[in-house]
Structures are given as C-alpha cells and as structure tokens.
Amino acid sequence: MAAAGEVAFRRVAGRWEVAEVSNQSTGYCPDPECRPSVAAALDRAGVARPDRFTHEIVFRRCTGCDELNIVREGDFVCVFCDADLPAAGA
Ligand SMILES: [Zn+2]
C-alpha cells in the first residue's frame, strides 16, 4: 500500500467521481507526497478526481512527547506539549 486516507465518492450524471480525497489516516500517517499514488489508483479505476487533495493533512510526530500531531494551517507546534514540530518528514 503506497498511500492511505479517505476518499468520498459521489454519483454525477450516472458516473462515479471523487467528491473528496485526503490523506487523513492516523494509522499510516502518510505525507501529502503520497498523492500521486492515490491519483494513479483512481485513474486506473476510471474515476474522475480532483487534481489535489481536497483536505491535505500533514502529520508530525513530536520529538518532545512522542505524540502524533496533525499540523493545522502551517502551525508546526505540538498541541500536547507546545514543543516545535519537525518541519520536514513524517
Ligand atoms: Zn509534544
């Protein structure tokens, strides 16, 4: 499995297309770089899709308290202990 996340489908004019796609998965904690894998899988399935995640989630594990954070609005601060989160890597 190259990517993980959530995809919501909707039926439009008799065809399925992607309504929402994200890499939100606390099990796999993928970085947004997995997006091309998602796009390729959807293309293989013949499903229309957005060009990018409708919800792009960035995960960072805090090096201070080891809790997993979801970075919101580019704010790389641990919500658990207020330590700075790593700017790169998952
Ligand atoms: Zn922390």
PDB file of the backbone (N, CA, C, O) and the ligand in Angstrom, with CONECT records:
HET     ZN  A 101       1
ATOM      1  N   MET A   1       0.846  -1.192   0.000  1.00  0.00           N
ATOM      2  CA  MET A   1       0.000   0.000   0.000  1.00  0.00           C
ATOM      3  C   MET A   1       0.883   1.245   0.000  1.00  0.00           C
ATOM      4  O   MET A   1       1.698   1.438   0.902  1.00  0.00           O
ATOM      5  N   ALA A   2       0.714   2.084  -1.018  1.00  0.00           N
ATOM      6  CA  ALA A   2       1.579   3.247  -1.156  1.00  0.00           C
ATOM      7  C   ALA A   2       0.976   4.483  -0.504  1.00  0.00           C
ATOM      8  O   ALA A   2       1.683   5.456  -0.242  1.00  0.00           O
ATOM      9  N   ALA A   3      -0.308   4.449  -0.243  1.00  0.00           N
ATOM     10  CA  ALA A   3      -0.954   5.621   0.328  1.00  0.00           C
ATOM     11  C   ALA A   3      -2.144   5.176   1.164  1.00  0.00           C
ATOM     12  O   ALA A   3      -2.655   4.068   1.006  1.00  0.00           O
ATOM     13  N   ALA A   4      -2.564   6.039   2.034  1.00  0.00           N
ATOM     14  CA  ALA A   4      -3.729   5.742   2.854  1.00  0.00           C
ATOM     15  C   ALA A   4      -4.499   7.027   3.057  1.00  0.00           C
ATOM     16  O   ALA A   4      -3.943   8.122   2.968  1.00  0.00           O
ATOM     17  N   GLY A   5      -5.761   6.888   3.326  1.00  0.00           N
ATOM     18  CA  GLY A   5      -6.532   8.096   3.571  1.00  0.00           C
ATOM     19  C   GLY A   5      -7.999   7.850   3.355  1.00  0.00           C
ATOM     20  O   GLY A   5      -8.485   6.725   3.463  1.00  0.00           O
ATOM     21  N   GLU A   6      -8.685   8.903   3.053  1.00  0.00           N
ATOM     22  CA  GLU A   6     -10.118   8.829   2.910  1.00  0.00           C
ATOM     23  C   GLU A   6     -10.521   9.383   1.556  1.00  0.00           C
ATOM     24  O   GLU A   6     -10.025  10.423   1.123  1.00  0.00           O
ATOM     25  N   VAL A   7     -11.414   8.688   0.903  1.00  0.00           N
ATOM     26  CA  VAL A   7     -11.948   9.175  -0.364  1.00  0.00           C
ATOM     27  C   VAL A   7     -13.465   9.075  -0.287  1.00  0.00           C
ATOM     28  O   VAL A   7     -14.011   8.040   0.097  1.00  0.00           O
ATOM     29  N   ALA A   8     -14.124  10.138  -0.648  1.00  0.00           N
ATOM     30  CA  ALA A   8     -15.583  10.136  -0.703  1.00  0.00           C
ATOM     31  C   ALA A   8     -16.005  10.210  -2.163  1.00  0.00           C
ATOM     32  O   ALA A   8     -15.523  11.050  -2.922  1.00  0.00           O
ATOM     33  N   PHE A   9     -16.902   9.328  -2.540  1.00  0.00           N
ATOM     34  CA  PHE A   9     -17.370   9.304  -3.923  1.00  0.00           C
ATOM     35  C   PHE A   9     -18.786   9.853  -4.026  1.00  0.00           C
ATOM     36  O   PHE A   9     -19.562   9.807  -3.072  1.00  0.00           O
ATOM     37  N   ARG A  10     -19.097  10.366  -5.187  1.00  0.00           N
ATOM     38  CA  ARG A  10     -20.468  10.777  -5.446  1.00  0.00           C
ATOM     39  C   ARG A  10     -20.803  10.378  -6.876  1.00  0.00           C
ATOM     40  O   ARG A  10     -19.918  10.210  -7.715  1.00  0.00           O
ATOM     41  N   ARG A  11     -22.073  10.233  -7.131  1.00  0.00           N
ATOM     42  CA  ARG A  11     -22.515   9.821  -8.455  1.00  0.00           C
ATOM     43  C   ARG A  11     -23.064  11.040  -9.178  1.00  0.00           C
ATOM     44  O   ARG A  11     -24.021  11.673  -8.732  1.00  0.00           O
ATOM     45  N   VAL A  12     -22.432  11.355 -10.307  1.00  0.00           N
ATOM     46  CA  VAL A  12     -22.835  12.540 -11.067  1.00  0.00           C
ATOM     47  C   VAL A  12     -23.141  12.110 -12.493  1.00  0.00           C
ATOM     48  O   VAL A  12     -22.295  11.515 -13.162  1.00  0.00           O
ATOM     49  N   ALA A  13     -24.324  12.405 -12.950  1.00  0.00           N
ATOM     50  CA  ALA A  13     -24.730  12.087 -14.327  1.00  0.00           C
ATOM     51  C   ALA A  13     -24.448  10.623 -14.657  1.00  0.00           C
ATOM     52  O   ALA A  13     -23.965  10.304 -15.744  1.00  0.00           O
ATOM     53  N   GLY A  14     -24.751   9.749 -13.721  1.00  0.00           N
ATOM     54  CA  GLY A  14     -24.618   8.323 -13.955  1.00  0.00           C
ATOM     55  C   GLY A  14     -23.217   7.781 -13.832  1.00  0.00           C
ATOM     56  O   GLY A  14     -22.995   6.593 -14.064  1.00  0.00           O
ATOM     57  N   ARG A  15     -22.243   8.641 -13.466  1.00  0.00           N
ATOM     58  CA  ARG A  15     -20.866   8.175 -13.299  1.00  0.00           C
ATOM     59  C   ARG A  15     -20.369   8.513 -11.905  1.00  0.00           C
ATOM     60  O   ARG A  15     -20.772   9.514 -11.312  1.00  0.00           O
ATOM     61  N   TRP A  16     -19.492   7.672 -11.393  1.00  0.00           N
ATOM     62  CA  TRP A  16     -18.896   7.946 -10.094  1.00  0.00           C
ATOM     63  C   TRP A  16     -17.728   8.892 -10.254  1.00  0.00           C
ATOM     64  O   TRP A  16     -16.926   8.751 -11.178  1.00  0.00           O
ATOM     65  N   GLU A  17     -17.632   9.844  -9.367  1.00  0.00           N
ATOM     66  CA  GLU A  17     -16.454  10.687  -9.329  1.00  0.00           C
ATOM     67  C   GLU A  17     -16.093  10.950  -7.870  1.00  0.00           C
ATOM     68  O   GLU A  17     -16.880  10.700  -6.958  1.00  0.00           O
ATOM     69  N   VAL A  18     -14.888  11.457  -7.682  1.00  0.00           N
ATOM     70  CA  VAL A  18     -14.404  11.699  -6.329  1.00  0.00           C
ATOM     71  C   VAL A  18     -14.908  13.056  -5.843  1.00  0.00           C
ATOM     72  O   VAL A  18     -14.655  14.089  -6.464  1.00  0.00           O
ATOM     73  N   ALA A  19     -15.618  13.031  -4.736  1.00  0.00           N
ATOM     74  CA  ALA A  19     -16.097  14.280  -4.150  1.00  0.00           C
ATOM     75  C   ALA A  19     -15.022  14.874  -3.243  1.00  0.00           C
ATOM     76  O   ALA A  19     -14.773  16.079  -3.260  1.00  0.00           O
ATOM     77  N   GLU A  20     -14.398  14.019  -2.463  1.00  0.00           N
ATOM     78  CA  GLU A  20     -13.367  14.494  -1.551  1.00  0.00           C
ATOM     79  C   GLU A  20     -12.286  13.432  -1.452  1.00  0.00           C
ATOM     80  O   GLU A  20     -12.568  12.234  -1.459  1.00  0.00           O
ATOM     81  N   VAL A  21     -11.052  13.887  -1.360  1.00  0.00           N
ATOM     82  CA  VAL A  21      -9.965  12.937  -1.153  1.00  0.00           C
ATOM     83  C   VAL A  21      -8.967  13.564  -0.193  1.00  0.00           C
ATOM     84  O   VAL A  21      -8.658  14.752  -0.285  1.00  0.00           O
ATOM     85  N   SER A  22      -8.475  12.756   0.719  1.00  0.00           N
ATOM     86  CA  SER A  22      -7.496  13.268   1.676  1.00  0.00           C
ATOM     87  C   SER A  22      -6.535  12.154   2.026  1.00  0.00           C
ATOM     88  O   SER A  22      -6.770  10.984   1.726  1.00  0.00           O
ATOM     89  N   ASN A  23      -5.458  12.540   2.662  1.00  0.00           N
ATOM     90  CA  ASN A  23      -4.533  11.522   3.150  1.00  0.00           C
ATOM     91  C   ASN A  23      -4.677  11.382   4.663  1.00  0.00           C
ATOM     92  O   ASN A  23      -3.731  11.017   5.361  1.00  0.00           O
ATOM     93  N   GLN A  24      -5.871  11.678   5.150  1.00  0.00           N
ATOM     94  CA  GLN A  24      -6.079  11.589   6.596  1.00  0.00           C
ATOM     95  C   GLN A  24      -6.197  10.137   7.021  1.00  0.00           C
ATOM     96  O   GLN A  24      -7.208   9.482   6.767  1.00  0.00           O
ATOM     97  N   SER A  25      -5.172   9.652   7.659  1.00  0.00           N
ATOM     98  CA  SER A  25      -5.162   8.289   8.159  1.00  0.00           C
ATOM     99  C   SER A  25      -4.193   8.232   9.314  1.00  0.00           C
ATOM    100  O   SER A  25      -2.979   8.251   9.109  1.00  0.00           O
ATOM    101  N   THR A  26      -4.707   8.164  10.515  1.00  0.00           N
ATOM    102  CA  THR A  26      -3.806   8.145  11.666  1.00  0.00           C
ATOM    103  C   THR A  26      -3.093   6.806  11.774  1.00  0.00           C
ATOM    104  O   THR A  26      -2.129   6.677  12.528  1.00  0.00           O
ATOM    105  N   GLY A  27      -3.562   5.800  11.023  1.00  0.00           N
ATOM    106  CA  GLY A  27      -2.884   4.513  11.055  1.00  0.00           C
ATOM    107  C   GLY A  27      -1.593   4.529  10.252  1.00  0.00           C
ATOM    108  O   GLY A  27      -0.587   3.952  10.666  1.00  0.00           O
ATOM    109  N   TYR A  28      -1.625   5.197   9.096  1.00  0.00           N
ATOM    110  CA  TYR A  28      -0.458   5.182   8.228  1.00  0.00           C
ATOM    111  C   TYR A  28       0.342   6.479   8.277  1.00  0.00           C
ATOM    112  O   TYR A  28       1.522   6.491   7.927  1.00  0.00           O
ATOM    113  N   CYS A  29      -0.284   7.559   8.703  1.00  0.00           N
ATOM    114  CA  CYS A  29       0.386   8.848   8.802  1.00  0.00           C
ATOM    115  C   CYS A  29       1.143   9.215   7.533  1.00  0.00           C
ATOM    116  O   CYS A  29       2.326   9.550   7.594  1.00  0.00           O
ATOM    117  N   PRO A  30       0.487   9.156   6.407  1.00  0.00           N
ATOM    118  CA  PRO A  30       1.203   9.459   5.166  1.00  0.00           C
ATOM    119  C   PRO A  30       1.441  10.952   5.016  1.00  0.00           C
ATOM    120  O   PRO A  30       0.668  11.759   5.532  1.00  0.00           O
ATOM    121  N   ASP A  31       2.472  11.314   4.334  1.00  0.00           N
ATOM    122  CA  ASP A  31       2.713  12.705   3.990  1.00  0.00           C
ATOM    123  C   ASP A  31       1.960  12.998   2.687  1.00  0.00           C
ATOM    124  O   ASP A  31       1.617  12.081   1.941  1.00  0.00           O
ATOM    125  N   PRO A  32       1.713  14.263   2.428  1.00  0.00           N
ATOM    126  CA  PRO A  32       0.987  14.588   1.182  1.00  0.00           C
ATOM    127  C   PRO A  32       1.688  14.094  -0.070  1.00  0.00           C
ATOM    128  O   PRO A  32       1.069  14.040  -1.132  1.00  0.00           O
ATOM    129  N   GLU A  33       2.941  13.737   0.020  1.00  0.00           N
ATOM    130  CA  GLU A  33       3.665  13.244  -1.162  1.00  0.00           C
ATOM    131  C   GLU A  33       3.089  11.928  -1.686  1.00  0.00           C
ATOM    132  O   GLU A  33       3.431  11.519  -2.795  1.00  0.00           O
ATOM    133  N   CYS A  34       2.236  11.262  -0.933  1.00  0.00           N
ATOM    134  CA  CYS A  34       1.642  10.018  -1.418  1.00  0.00           C
ATOM    135  C   CYS A  34       0.544  10.298  -2.447  1.00  0.00           C
ATOM    136  O   CYS A  34       0.005   9.368  -3.047  1.00  0.00           O
ATOM    137  N   ARG A  35       0.210  11.584  -2.655  1.00  0.00           N
ATOM    138  CA  ARG A  35      -0.916  11.910  -3.507  1.00  0.00           C
ATOM    139  C   ARG A  35      -0.849  11.315  -4.918  1.00  0.00           C
ATOM    140  O   ARG A  35      -1.865  10.831  -5.417  1.00  0.00           O
ATOM    141  N   PRO A  36       0.325  11.337  -5.579  1.00  0.00           N
ATOM    142  CA  PRO A  36       0.365  10.739  -6.927  1.00  0.00           C
ATOM    143  C   PRO A  36      -0.062   9.280  -6.940  1.00  0.00           C
ATOM    144  O   PRO A  36      -0.633   8.826  -7.932  1.00  0.00           O
ATOM    145  N   SER A  37       0.194   8.537  -5.882  1.00  0.00           N
ATOM    146  CA  SER A  37      -0.234   7.140  -5.821  1.00  0.00           C
ATOM    147  C   SER A  37      -1.755   7.044  -5.781  1.00  0.00           C
ATOM    148  O   SER A  37      -2.351   6.181  -6.425  1.00  0.00           O
ATOM    149  N   VAL A  38      -2.367   7.930  -5.025  1.00  0.00           N
ATOM    150  CA  VAL A  38      -3.830   7.959  -4.950  1.00  0.00           C
ATOM    151  C   VAL A  38      -4.404   8.302  -6.320  1.00  0.00           C
ATOM    152  O   VAL A  38      -5.344   7.662  -6.789  1.00  0.00           O
ATOM    153  N   ALA A  39      -3.829   9.316  -6.950  1.00  0.00           N
ATOM    154  CA  ALA A  39      -4.319   9.744  -8.256  1.00  0.00           C
ATOM    155  C   ALA A  39      -4.201   8.616  -9.276  1.00  0.00           C
ATOM    156  O   ALA A  39      -5.117   8.389 -10.067  1.00  0.00           O
ATOM    157  N   ALA A  40      -3.077   7.914  -9.257  1.00  0.00           N
ATOM    158  CA  ALA A  40      -2.860   6.830 -10.206  1.00  0.00           C
ATOM    159  C   ALA A  40      -3.871   5.709  -9.981  1.00  0.00           C
ATOM    160  O   ALA A  40      -4.392   5.133 -10.936  1.00  0.00           O
ATOM    161  N   ALA A  41      -4.143   5.404  -8.715  1.00  0.00           N
ATOM    162  CA  ALA A  41      -5.099   4.343  -8.405  1.00  0.00           C
ATOM    163  C   ALA A  41      -6.493   4.719  -8.891  1.00  0.00           C
ATOM    164  O   ALA A  41      -7.219   3.882  -9.428  1.00  0.00           O
ATOM    165  N   LEU A  42      -6.861   5.976  -8.700  1.00  0.00           N
ATOM    166  CA  LEU A  42      -8.183   6.423  -9.143  1.00  0.00           C
ATOM    167  C   LEU A  42      -8.269   6.433 -10.666  1.00  0.00           C
ATOM    168  O   LEU A  42      -9.300   6.087 -11.242  1.00  0.00           O
ATOM    169  N   ASP A  43      -7.163   6.835 -11.314  1.00  0.00           N
ATOM    170  CA  ASP A  43      -7.151   6.839 -12.776  1.00  0.00           C
ATOM    171  C   ASP A  43      -7.312   5.424 -13.321  1.00  0.00           C
ATOM    172  O   ASP A  43      -8.022   5.191 -14.299  1.00  0.00           O
ATOM    173  N   ARG A  44      -6.627   4.480 -12.656  1.00  0.00           N
ATOM    174  CA  ARG A  44      -6.752   3.080 -13.092  1.00  0.00           C
ATOM    175  C   ARG A  44      -8.188   2.597 -12.942  1.00  0.00           C
ATOM    176  O   ARG A  44      -8.667   1.787 -13.736  1.00  0.00           O
ATOM    177  N   ALA A  45      -8.874   3.105 -11.910  1.00  0.00           N
ATOM    178  CA  ALA A  45     -10.258   2.703 -11.668  1.00  0.00           C
ATOM    179  C   ALA A  45     -11.233   3.463 -12.569  1.00  0.00           C
ATOM    180  O   ALA A  45     -12.428   3.165 -12.594  1.00  0.00           O
ATOM    181  N   GLY A  46     -10.708   4.456 -13.315  1.00  0.00           N
ATOM    182  CA  GLY A  46     -11.555   5.204 -14.232  1.00  0.00           C
ATOM    183  C   GLY A  46     -12.506   6.158 -13.529  1.00  0.00           C
ATOM    184  O   GLY A  46     -13.602   6.435 -14.017  1.00  0.00           O
ATOM    185  N   VAL A  47     -12.074   6.656 -12.377  1.00  0.00           N
ATOM    186  CA  VAL A  47     -12.917   7.562 -11.596  1.00  0.00           C
ATOM    187  C   VAL A  47     -12.395   8.991 -11.745  1.00  0.00           C
ATOM    188  O   VAL A  47     -11.205   9.243 -11.554  1.00  0.00           O
ATOM    189  N   ALA A  48     -13.279   9.917 -12.083  1.00  0.00           N
ATOM    190  CA  ALA A  48     -12.885  11.323 -12.153  1.00  0.00           C
ATOM    191  C   ALA A  48     -12.460  11.782 -10.768  1.00  0.00           C
ATOM    192  O   ALA A  48     -13.007  11.337  -9.760  1.00  0.00           O
ATOM    193  N   ARG A  49     -11.473  12.679 -10.728  1.00  0.00           N
ATOM    194  CA  ARG A  49     -10.921  13.060  -9.428  1.00  0.00           C
ATOM    195  C   ARG A  49     -10.415  14.499  -9.473  1.00  0.00           C
ATOM    196  O   ARG A  49     -10.128  15.039 -10.541  1.00  0.00           O
ATOM    197  N   PRO A  50     -10.312  15.111  -8.285  1.00  0.00           N
ATOM    198  CA  PRO A  50      -9.689  16.439  -8.219  1.00  0.00           C
ATOM    199  C   PRO A  50      -8.192  16.319  -8.485  1.00  0.00           C
ATOM    200  O   PRO A  50      -7.624  15.233  -8.369  1.00  0.00           O
ATOM    201  N   ASP A  51      -7.559  17.423  -8.840  1.00  0.00           N
ATOM    202  CA  ASP A  51      -6.127  17.406  -9.111  1.00  0.00           C
ATOM    203  C   ASP A  51      -5.290  17.329  -7.844  1.00  0.00           C
ATOM    204  O   ASP A  51      -4.102  17.012  -7.903  1.00  0.00           O
ATOM    205  N   ARG A  52      -5.893  17.613  -6.712  1.00  0.00           N
ATOM    206  CA  ARG A  52      -5.136  17.527  -5.468  1.00  0.00           C
ATOM    207  C   ARG A  52      -6.074  17.131  -4.337  1.00  0.00           C
ATOM    208  O   ARG A  52      -7.292  17.084  -4.514  1.00  0.00           O
ATOM    209  N   PHE A  53      -5.507  16.853  -3.193  1.00  0.00           N
ATOM    210  CA  PHE A  53      -6.338  16.520  -2.053  1.00  0.00           C
ATOM    211  C   PHE A  53      -7.267  17.686  -1.749  1.00  0.00           C
ATOM    212  O   PHE A  53      -6.852  18.845  -1.756  1.00  0.00           O
ATOM    213  N   THR A  54      -8.514  17.370  -1.486  1.00  0.00           N
ATOM    214  CA  THR A  54      -9.420  18.422  -1.051  1.00  0.00           C
ATOM    215  C   THR A  54      -9.143  18.780   0.412  1.00  0.00           C
ATOM    216  O   THR A  54      -9.389  19.902   0.855  1.00  0.00           O
ATOM    217  N   HIS A  55      -8.634  17.809   1.136  1.00  0.00           N
ATOM    218  CA  HIS A  55      -8.186  18.077   2.502  1.00  0.00           C
ATOM    219  C   HIS A  55      -6.785  17.497   2.629  1.00  0.00           C
ATOM    220  O   HIS A  55      -6.617  16.278   2.676  1.00  0.00           O
ATOM    221  N   GLU A  56      -5.797  18.347   2.683  1.00  0.00           N
ATOM    222  CA  GLU A  56      -4.433  17.852   2.766  1.00  0.00           C
ATOM    223  C   GLU A  56      -3.982  17.883   4.221  1.00  0.00           C
ATOM    224  O   GLU A  56      -3.915  18.937   4.852  1.00  0.00           O
ATOM    225  N   ILE A  57      -3.683  16.714   4.723  1.00  0.00           N
ATOM    226  CA  ILE A  57      -3.342  16.588   6.129  1.00  0.00           C
ATOM    227  C   ILE A  57      -1.839  16.352   6.257  1.00  0.00           C
ATOM    228  O   ILE A  57      -1.275  15.503   5.567  1.00  0.00           O
ATOM    229  N   VAL A  58      -1.204  17.103   7.135  1.00  0.00           N
ATOM    230  CA  VAL A  58       0.218  16.915   7.404  1.00  0.00           C
ATOM    231  C   VAL A  58       0.361  16.381   8.824  1.00  0.00           C
ATOM    232  O   VAL A  58      -0.103  16.990   9.788  1.00  0.00           O
ATOM    233  N   PHE A  59       1.010  15.235   8.926  1.00  0.00           N
ATOM    234  CA  PHE A  59       1.243  14.632  10.232  1.00  0.00           C
ATOM    235  C   PHE A  59       2.670  14.878  10.682  1.00  0.00           C
ATOM    236  O   PHE A  59       3.597  14.837   9.873  1.00  0.00           O
ATOM    237  N   ARG A  60       2.846  15.128  11.945  1.00  0.00           N
ATOM    238  CA  ARG A  60       4.184  15.207  12.521  1.00  0.00           C
ATOM    239  C   ARG A  60       4.164  14.559  13.894  1.00  0.00           C
ATOM    240  O   ARG A  60       3.261  14.799  14.695  1.00  0.00           O
ATOM    241  N   ARG A  61       5.174  13.732  14.158  1.00  0.00           N
ATOM    242  CA  ARG A  61       5.296  13.185  15.495  1.00  0.00           C
ATOM    243  C   ARG A  61       6.208  14.095  16.295  1.00  0.00           C
ATOM    244  O   ARG A  61       7.303  14.432  15.844  1.00  0.00           O
ATOM    245  N   CYS A  62       5.770  14.495  17.473  1.00  0.00           N
ATOM    246  CA  CYS A  62       6.529  15.397  18.317  1.00  0.00           C
ATOM    247  C   CYS A  62       7.773  14.688  18.839  1.00  0.00           C
ATOM    248  O   CYS A  62       7.709  13.571  19.352  1.00  0.00           O
ATOM    249  N   THR A  63       8.914  15.375  18.691  1.00  0.00           N
ATOM    250  CA  THR A  63      10.150  14.780  19.202  1.00  0.00           C
ATOM    251  C   THR A  63      10.261  14.972  20.707  1.00  0.00           C
ATOM    252  O   THR A  63      11.109  14.355  21.352  1.00  0.00           O
ATOM    253  N   GLY A  64       9.409  15.825  21.270  1.00  0.00           N
ATOM    254  CA  GLY A  64       9.450  16.072  22.713  1.00  0.00           C
ATOM    255  C   GLY A  64       8.643  15.053  23.498  1.00  0.00           C
ATOM    256  O   GLY A  64       9.161  14.440  24.432  1.00  0.00           O
ATOM    257  N   CYS A  65       7.361  14.860  23.125  1.00  0.00           N
ATOM    258  CA  CYS A  65       6.473  13.982  23.907  1.00  0.00           C
ATOM    259  C   CYS A  65       6.054  12.747  23.136  1.00  0.00           C
ATOM    260  O   CYS A  65       5.355  11.892  23.679  1.00  0.00           O
ATOM    261  N   ASP A  66       6.473  12.633  21.860  1.00  0.00           N
ATOM    262  CA  ASP A  66       6.199  11.462  21.033  1.00  0.00           C
ATOM    263  C   ASP A  66       4.720  11.306  20.675  1.00  0.00           C
ATOM    264  O   ASP A  66       4.292  10.228  20.262  1.00  0.00           O
ATOM    265  N   GLU A  67       3.948  12.364  20.829  1.00  0.00           N
ATOM    266  CA  GLU A  67       2.545  12.314  20.408  1.00  0.00           C
ATOM    267  C   GLU A  67       2.460  12.661  18.924  1.00  0.00           C
ATOM    268  O   GLU A  67       3.273  13.422  18.400  1.00  0.00           O
ATOM    269  N   LEU A  68       1.451  12.084  18.256  1.00  0.00           N
ATOM    270  CA  LEU A  68       1.242  12.373  16.846  1.00  0.00           C
ATOM    271  C   LEU A  68       0.338  13.588  16.706  1.00  0.00           C
ATOM    272  O   LEU A  68      -0.753  13.637  17.274  1.00  0.00           O
ATOM    273  N   ASN A  69       0.805  14.560  15.945  1.00  0.00           N
ATOM    274  CA  ASN A  69       0.048  15.789  15.725  1.00  0.00           C
ATOM    275  C   ASN A  69      -0.428  15.884  14.286  1.00  0.00           C
ATOM    276  O   ASN A  69       0.230  15.386  13.372  1.00  0.00           O
ATOM    277  N   ILE A  70      -1.562  16.519  14.088  1.00  0.00           N
ATOM    278  CA  ILE A  70      -1.984  16.953  12.754  1.00  0.00           C
ATOM    279  C   ILE A  70      -1.693  18.441  12.680  1.00  0.00           C
ATOM    280  O   ILE A  70      -2.233  19.235  13.449  1.00  0.00           O
ATOM    281  N   VAL A  71      -0.823  18.806  11.734  1.00  0.00           N
ATOM    282  CA  VAL A  71      -0.425  20.206  11.606  1.00  0.00           C
ATOM    283  C   VAL A  71      -1.562  20.984  10.954  1.00  0.00           C
ATOM    284  O   VAL A  71      -2.024  20.627   9.870  1.00  0.00           O
ATOM    285  N   ARG A  72      -2.001  22.028  11.606  1.00  0.00           N
ATOM    286  CA  ARG A  72      -3.099  22.824  11.084  1.00  0.00           C
ATOM    287  C   ARG A  72      -2.611  24.214  10.704  1.00  0.00           C
ATOM    288  O   ARG A  72      -1.967  24.909  11.489  1.00  0.00           O
ATOM    289  N   GLU A  73      -2.938  24.596   9.473  1.00  0.00           N
ATOM    290  CA  GLU A  73      -2.625  25.939   8.991  1.00  0.00           C
ATOM    291  C   GLU A  73      -1.147  26.274   9.118  1.00  0.00           C
ATOM    292  O   GLU A  73      -0.779  27.405   9.436  1.00  0.00           O
ATOM    293  N   GLY A  74      -0.304  25.273   8.863  1.00  0.00           N
ATOM    294  CA  GLY A  74       1.131  25.514   8.861  1.00  0.00           C
ATOM    295  C   GLY A  74       1.717  25.843  10.215  1.00  0.00           C
ATOM    296  O   GLY A  74       2.817  26.388  10.307  1.00  0.00           O
ATOM    297  N   ASP A  75       0.983  25.514  11.271  1.00  0.00           N
ATOM    298  CA  ASP A  75       1.437  25.831  12.616  1.00  0.00           C
ATOM    299  C   ASP A  75       2.142  24.605  13.206  1.00  0.00           C
ATOM    300  O   ASP A  75       1.496  23.716  13.760  1.00  0.00           O
ATOM    301  N   PHE A  76       3.467  24.568  13.080  1.00  0.00           N
ATOM    302  CA  PHE A  76       4.241  23.400  13.492  1.00  0.00           C
ATOM    303  C   PHE A  76       4.579  23.457  14.982  1.00  0.00           C
ATOM    304  O   PHE A  76       5.739  23.570  15.376  1.00  0.00           O
ATOM    305  N   VAL A  77       3.531  23.375  15.788  1.00  0.00           N
ATOM    306  CA  VAL A  77       3.703  23.363  17.243  1.00  0.00           C
ATOM    307  C   VAL A  77       2.884  22.205  17.799  1.00  0.00           C
ATOM    308  O   VAL A  77       1.728  22.004  17.424  1.00  0.00           O
ATOM    309  N   CYS A  78       3.507  21.443  18.704  1.00  0.00           N
ATOM    310  CA  CYS A  78       2.820  20.307  19.321  1.00  0.00           C
ATOM    311  C   CYS A  78       1.646  20.812  20.165  1.00  0.00           C
ATOM    312  O   CYS A  78       1.799  21.707  20.996  1.00  0.00           O
ATOM    313  N   VAL A  79       0.452  20.207  19.928  1.00  0.00           N
ATOM    314  CA  VAL A  79      -0.711  20.631  20.704  1.00  0.00           C
ATOM    315  C   VAL A  79      -0.677  20.042  22.113  1.00  0.00           C
ATOM    316  O   VAL A  79      -1.439  20.452  22.988  1.00  0.00           O
ATOM    317  N   PHE A  80       0.224  19.068  22.319  1.00  0.00           N
ATOM    318  CA  PHE A  80       0.265  18.400  23.617  1.00  0.00           C
ATOM    319  C   PHE A  80       1.260  19.047  24.570  1.00  0.00           C
ATOM    320  O   PHE A  80       0.993  19.168  25.766  1.00  0.00           O
ATOM    321  N   CYS A  81       2.427  19.469  24.034  1.00  0.00           N
ATOM    322  CA  CYS A  81       3.452  19.988  24.942  1.00  0.00           C
ATOM    323  C   CYS A  81       4.041  21.314  24.468  1.00  0.00           C
ATOM    324  O   CYS A  81       4.970  21.829  25.089  1.00  0.00           O
ATOM    325  N   ASP A  82       3.508  21.882  23.361  1.00  0.00           N
ATOM    326  CA  ASP A  82       3.946  23.183  22.859  1.00  0.00           C
ATOM    327  C   ASP A  82       5.367  23.189  22.294  1.00  0.00           C
ATOM    328  O   ASP A  82       5.912  24.255  22.008  1.00  0.00           O
ATOM    329  N   ALA A  83       5.970  22.015  22.132  1.00  0.00           N
ATOM    330  CA  ALA A  83       7.299  21.966  21.508  1.00  0.00           C
ATOM    331  C   ALA A  83       7.161  22.222  20.008  1.00  0.00           C
ATOM    332  O   ALA A  83       6.097  21.995  19.433  1.00  0.00           O
ATOM    333  N   ASP A  84       8.230  22.693  19.381  1.00  0.00           N
ATOM    334  CA  ASP A  84       8.241  22.841  17.930  1.00  0.00           C
ATOM    335  C   ASP A  84       8.234  21.456  17.295  1.00  0.00           C
ATOM    336  O   ASP A  84       8.916  20.543  17.761  1.00  0.00           O
ATOM    337  N   LEU A  85       7.454  21.313  16.224  1.00  0.00           N
ATOM    338  CA  LEU A  85       7.431  20.052  15.492  1.00  0.00           C
ATOM    339  C   LEU A  85       8.452  20.115  14.363  1.00  0.00           C
ATOM    340  O   LEU A  85       8.765  21.196  13.865  1.00  0.00           O
ATOM    341  N   PRO A  86       8.972  18.952  13.958  1.00  0.00           N
ATOM    342  CA  PRO A  86       9.927  18.938  12.835  1.00  0.00           C
ATOM    343  C   PRO A  86       9.276  19.511  11.580  1.00  0.00           C
ATOM    344  O   PRO A  86       8.127  19.199  11.268  1.00  0.00           O
ATOM    345  N   ALA A  87      10.012  20.342  10.873  1.00  0.00           N
ATOM    346  CA  ALA A  87       9.461  20.986   9.679  1.00  0.00           C
ATOM    347  C   ALA A  87       9.379  20.005   8.509  1.00  0.00           C
ATOM    348  O   ALA A  87       8.547  20.170   7.618  1.00  0.00           O
ATOM    349  N   ALA A  88      10.245  18.980   8.510  1.00  0.00           N
ATOM    350  CA  ALA A  88      10.272  18.028   7.415  1.00  0.00           C
ATOM    351  C   ALA A  88      10.115  16.607   7.959  1.00  0.00           C
ATOM    352  O   ALA A  88      10.439  16.324   9.112  1.00  0.00           O
ATOM    353  N   GLY A  89       9.612  15.726   7.097  1.00  0.00           N
ATOM    354  CA  GLY A  89       9.469  14.326   7.488  1.00  0.00           C
ATOM    355  C   GLY A  89       8.182  14.081   8.218  1.00  0.00           C
ATOM    356  O   GLY A  89       7.533  15.020   8.680  1.00  0.00           O
ATOM    357  N   ALA A  90       7.799  12.812   8.329  1.00  0.00           N
ATOM    358  CA  ALA A  90       6.532  12.480   8.960  1.00  0.00           C
ATOM    359  C   ALA A  90       6.755  12.028  10.394  1.00  0.00           C
ATOM    360  O   ALA A  90       5.796  11.703  11.095  1.00  0.00           O
TER     361      ALA A  90
HETATM  362 ZN    ZN A 101       4.844  17.251  22.153  1.00  0.00          ZN2+
END
